[in-house]
């Protein structure tokens, strides 16, 4: 005969397991387009991480449209994902020797429709950089302007809790830097005689004499970005400050909102 204590213990363990399984769903990424034009989202995993939407190629996101998908765990990394997401603009499909490519005015990744980690970003883009979509360890996210700027962006976390605050912080660069970009760093639309301006280059570092040789310092150009968007990472020499690196525990959803 099974004792009452054993039955109670077994019931308690089953309830705990059910609670844990329902309390820890996979984190979801949601992309929202508030721009008055169509964008082509790019999703680029870092080395060793899975492609979140593998095999779909390029996809469009029309004005006021959104798309959600799980941040799939990569088996060897215990429910974490590390990569970056951005919006490509002004894209045109082209065919070369029977192969289809995607040429974009901003955020282009080597003409490849599906931006893999091997493809570099060849034109300026505002990046959402993500790391560690797992539980209960925190997820980290930030806005990165090291590759330049093409449109405002806001990252909002939902369903989690901040490490130092009750709510998870928002990461953003909401200023329209196309209006204030220094003249020599403006990028115009291809074939439009440099107008209209579609992006702003970021020359992230400069070189100054130093008693031990040459020292790398943030350039004047990157300081322009930092002044306009203090919550964003703006140069390669900048250490992660509390204002630029954001974290959230038990994150359920991260919304990446373009032109917000």
C-alpha positions, 0 to 999 in steps of 0.5 A: 500500500502506498503511503499518504506521504509518498502520494503527497510528495509525488503530487507536489513534484508533478505540480512543480514540473507542470508549473515550470513547463508552463512558466517558461515558454520560448521567448518570442521576437516580434518585428513591427514596421511603423515606417511609411514604407516597406522594409526587408528585415535582416536576421543575422546570427553570430557564429555558432548560433542557429538561423531563426528563420532559416530557408525563407530568404528575404521577406518584406514587412509593409507599413503597420505590419508585424511578424512574430517568431520564436527565438529558437534555442540552439541545442549546444547553447542551452536556450540562448541566441546571439545575433542582430536584426535590422531593416533593409530599405530601398531593395530591388530584386536582381538576377545575375546568371540565373541567381536571384539577389537583393540589392538594398540602398541601406542595410545591404548584406552582400546582395544576399536575400537571406543574411547569413553570418558570412555576409557583411553589412555593406551599407549603413543600418541601425542594428538591434543586437540580441544575446541570451534568449534563455531562462532563467538567465537574463537576456541582453539587448541594445541598439547598435549604431557602429554600422551607421544609421538608416532609421529610428528603432525601439526595443521593448521587453514584455513579460519579464522583470528587470534585474535592477528595476521592476520592469525591463528597460527600453532600448532605443534610438528615436531621433531621425538622424537623417535630418541632422547627419553631417553633410560628408557622412550622408548617403543618398539613394542610388541614382538620385544624385545623393538625394534624398538622404537614406542613411548616415555613415558612422566613422567610429574611431579615430587615431591620435598620437600617444606616448606608446604609439597610436591610440584609438579614440571615438571619432567626432562622427561617433560622438555625433551619434552618441549625443543624439542617441545616448542609449545606443552603442556608437563606437567600437572602443566604447565599453558597455555602459548601463545606458547602452546594454539592457537586460531582462530576466524571464523575457517572454517577448521582445518587440523590435519596432522600426521608425518608432 
